[in-house]
């Protein structure tokens, strides 16, 4: 290969093709040398030392290098783990700014920076050249015809999120061509789009699509692999195995086509991103990119013994978010996905770890300040998983303005109510109305609360009502992995059953959960597949199950189809009624000179809740009045919203209960529009009014009455 190296430029980082050649740039503060390694179609390597260094950025420009070129880096420097340095030029390293990566890492001794048979393990440098086992970065042509596509920017209060795995969603779909199943193109297929449109969701939240480490050693030994993808190896590259069109850079175009197609259907794309740790693990993990590029700069090391990593994530390492270059990497990555890939927002895995500049979690950490000031990122949807595994890491309600949060308290409160536990009245009320106790004092709106009953991490909805205990034996860890406290109830028998009464109760409980979710203030998020009874057979930690346990089963029973139809109409109902998705908090005060309030709470006997009940009371049955004339925030044209009013009757008791309509509404008439004892949506339910002021609600069910 005839190579002529020009000095090039330190920015932008990564590989940048300009139509005539390609500029390469990589940051390493502590390296003594960097080789750019180019690979031809037969895998033959040509190494070129980068001699230009500007502000710790090693760079060079090579004329004639075009899209499709495979490359990597070898970085020189001291191998002294006791001092925190792990440079090893025998290891080919992935460009942290690579826009495309060819394949997965092939697991084996070669990818580790130390020999497996060394006496002190990681303290001795390996001399094995791992280039044949490590994927290559790819120079890409970033041009793409977006046809005028822009971010959709659906208002938060109108958003309904559908959390889904790119591969699992379509891997077994019989109406999608086999070569497209499990890919970005599969998700963009008209059949997949039709399903999402029919549900009425407004955003998909994709489990990690950054290129990640799949074939990890501890899983390979068990015949398993990393399915969820929470072990990133590239923060700019779409995961290559989700591409149907190829891995030589085509995955970038395929991803863009997927986003454009979803946008055309009115569906936003939110990415689950993992900037808190990487797939390189702890000191015994492989050397694949950041560890070999500059271990001290990129990772949080133990100050007293820098051989070891600070681990707030439970995954072996934590990124050093106090280092300016690490912050730059994260910010450059985020902006790239918005500006170049057109994604609409991000959900940050273990986001509390990003606030740890020193040790304590700080809500005004530099990372959040930078995002707040960034003209691009401050205008997209930002969602935090507001906890990590470190001390003080549970930070629900503590994230800054602009951020919404996965509300774990909502999940637990609603699960406990419907499994029959005594719920604290005020806690139930706060969760149902958007958790103002967590968010209002910070100046936030109800959309700060991302409400969910189920998510990828835990039971599916079908399993939540079918299992008291986790059943993770298939994960090969003797059922010791996964959350033990699931707040679940099997309705009388563990797992599969032929008991028709138990099966009917399970379906009713599913309707209870999903109806409660769609009636609550805040932003509802549902787990993909819950709408059609997806089960993982009681496995609540399917991170390693890239198989039928996790994939959607599209062979639906009549029961599954009925629940799917119920879900569709329930979501449509939420869209139709602004009183269910207010932009501002309830005030609970008299409105327009009358004694009516925007919301009111009643006991089953029709009497309003007392102050004593609010402070100390528990609840298993409650009536809630939502005033359709009490929506203070105007519509987009500045006009006042007027909606129907509703009575919501929650009966968490096992037995049937009579609810008396409050005398405040004795001159009103009501019709039943939702009854969760029914398998089908009620088009025109029973009318109540006049002398008919007592409504019978079956045990463990929810009834919604609409004013007429």
C-alpha positions, 0 to 999 in steps of 0.5 A, a space after each residue: 500500500 503506497 501511503 503518503 501521510 500529511 499532518 492533517 488536523 486534530 479536529 474532528 476526532 475519529 476518521 473524517 472523509 472529505 471526498 479526496 482523502 481521510 483525516 484521522 485523529 485520536 486523543 491520548 494524554 499519556 501515550 508515547 506513540 500512536 500507529 494508525 493501522 490500515 487493513 486491506 480486503 485480505 486483512 493485511 495490516 499497514 501501520 503508519 506512525 502518527 507524528 503530529 500531536 496537538 493538545 494530546 491529539 495524534 493526527 494525520 491525513 492520508 490522500 486517497 483513503 475512501 469510505 469502506 477503509 478498515 482501520 484501528 490504532 496501536 498505542 505505545 506507552 508504559 505498561 504499569 498497572 500499579 500506576 494506572 497505565 495499561 498501554 500495549 501496542 500488541 493490542 489493536 484498538 477500536 477508534 472511540 469515534 468510529 462511525 461504523 465497526 465491522 463486527 463483534 469481538 472474538 473472545 479469547 486470550 488474544 484480546 486481553 492485555 495480559 497472558 492468562 497464565 501469568 502469575 500476577 494476572 494483569 501485571 504482565 503485558 501480553 505479546 499476542 497480536 490480537 488484530 485477527 480477533 478484534 473488529 475494525 473501525 470503518 471510514 464512512 460516507 456520512 452523506 444522506 438524503 433526509 428528504 427534509 426530515 427533522 426532529 419531531 419534538 412531540 410535546 412531553 405531555 402528549 408522549 407515550 413511550 414504547 421500550 423495545 429491543 431492535 432485534 427482539 421486536 422483529 426476529 420472529 415476525 412471519 410477515 417481515 422478510 427473513 433477511 430483515 428480521 432483527 435489524 434496523 431495516 426490520 424495524 422500519 418495515 411497513 409491517 413493524 411500522 403498522 403495529 406501532 402506529 396501531 398502538 398509538 405510541 408516539 416514541 420508541 425507546 430502543 435498548 442500546 444500539 451503540 456498538 457493544 461487546 456481545 461474546 463475553 467470556 463468562 457468557 460464552 461458557 454458558 452458551 449465552 451472549 450479551 443481548 441487551 447491549 449495556 457494554 459499549 465499545 463505540 459511542 458513535 457506531 450503530 451496532 453492526 449485527 443489527 444491520 441487514 445491509 452490511 457492516 462496511 459502513 452500510 449500517 449507518 445508512 440503514 439506521 438513518 433510513 429507520 429513523 426517517 421512516 419512523 419519523 414519517 410515521 410520527 414516531 420519535 426515536 429515543 436511544 438508551 445510552 450507556 456512558 457510565 461504563 464500557 465493555 472493557 470491564 475491570 482490571 481483568 477485562 480485555 483491552 479493546 479501546 479506552 483502556 489501551 488508549 489512555 487508561 488513566 484519562 478515560 476511567 475512574 481509578 482507585 486513588 490508593 491503588 490505581 491498578 483497580 477501577 472505581 465501579 459505581 455500575 456493577 459492570 467493572 468500571 466507571 468512566 472518568 466524567 471529571 476529565 474534559 476529554 471524557 466529557 467531550 467524548 460523551 457530548 460529541 457522541 450525543 450531538 452526533 446522534 442528534 445532528 447526523 442520525 436525527 434521534 429525538 432523545 436519550 435515556 441515560 443508563 445509571 445516570 447517577 454515575 454521570 454526576 459523580 465528579 468525585 464521590 458523592 452524587 451532585 445534581 449540578 455536576 459538570 455533565 448536566 451543566 454542559 447539557 443544560 447550556 448546549 443549544 442542541 442537547 438542551 432541546 431534545 428529550 432527556 431521561 435519566 435512570 436516576 440511580 446507580 449502585 454506589 453509595 447514595 446512588 438512588 437519586 429519584 427526584 434529584 435531577 436538574 431541569 430539562 430532565 425527566 426520570 424513570 419513576 421507580 416509586 410509581 412502579 412499586 406503588 402501583 404494583 403493590 396496590 393491585 396485588 392487594 397491599 395496603 397503600 399509603 393514601 398520599 403516596 398513591 395520590 402523588 404517584 397517580 398525579 405525576 409525583 409533585 412531591 418529587 418534582 414540583 419543588 424543583 420547578 418541573 412539570 408532571 412530565 418529569 415523571 416517566 411512569 412505568 409498570 414494567 421495563 426491560 429490566 424485570 418481569 414482563 406484564 404477563 409475568 408480573 401477574 404470573 410469578 411470585 418469584 424470579 425464575 432465571 435458571 436459564 441464565 446459568 447463575 443458579 437463579 442468583 441474578 436479577 431482582 429478588 423483590 419484584 412486588 409481583 403476584 401470581 394470582 394463585 398459582 406459580 407460572 403456567 396453569 390451566 385454571 380458568 379462574 386464575 387465567 381470567 384474573 391475570 388478564 384482569 390484573 393486566 388490564 388494571 395495570 395498563 389502565 392505571 398507567 394510561 390514566 396517570 399524570 406524567 409520561 407513560 412508558 410501556 414495555 414492548 410486547 406487553 400489549 400482546 402477552 409477551 412472557 419470559 417464563 418468569 425470567 426477570 433478567 433476560 440480559 443474556 437471552 438472545 433467543 425465544 425467551 426474549 424475542 417477541 412471539 407473534 403467534 397470538 392467541 385469542 386472549 392475546 389479541 383481545 388484550 392488544 385490542 384493549 391496549 389500542 383503545 386505551 391509548 387512543 382514549 388517553 390521546 382523546 382526553 387532555 384531562 389525562 395528560 395535563 401540562 401543569 399540576 393539579 391544585 385541588 382548589 375551587 374553580 371558577 367561583 364554584 365548589 368544584 375542584 380540578 381533582 377530588 378524592 372520595 371514599 367508597 361511601 361518597 365522602 371526601 378524604 379527610 386530612 387525617 386519612 391523607 396523613 396516615 390513612 391507607 387505601 385499597 379502594 378509592 374514587 377520584 374525580 377529574 374535572 374536565 373544566 379544570 384544565 388551566 393550561 391552554 392548548 397550542 392556540 392559546 384557547 382554554 381546554 374543555 374536556 369531559 369529567 371523569 370518575 375513576 373507581 379503584 377497587 383493590 380489594 378481593 371482594 365486590 364493593 359498592 361506590 356511592 357517588 358523592 352528593 356533589 354530583 347528584 345532578 350529574 349523569 355518568 356512563 361507564 367507558 372502561 371496566 377492567 373486568 371486561 375483556 373488550 372495550 366498552 363502547 357505550 356502558 351503563 348509565 348512572 344518574 338521578 336516583 342511581 348513585 350506587 355503582 358496584 365495582 367487582 373485586 380487583 378492578 377499575 371502572 371509569 365513568 365519563 360525564 354525559 
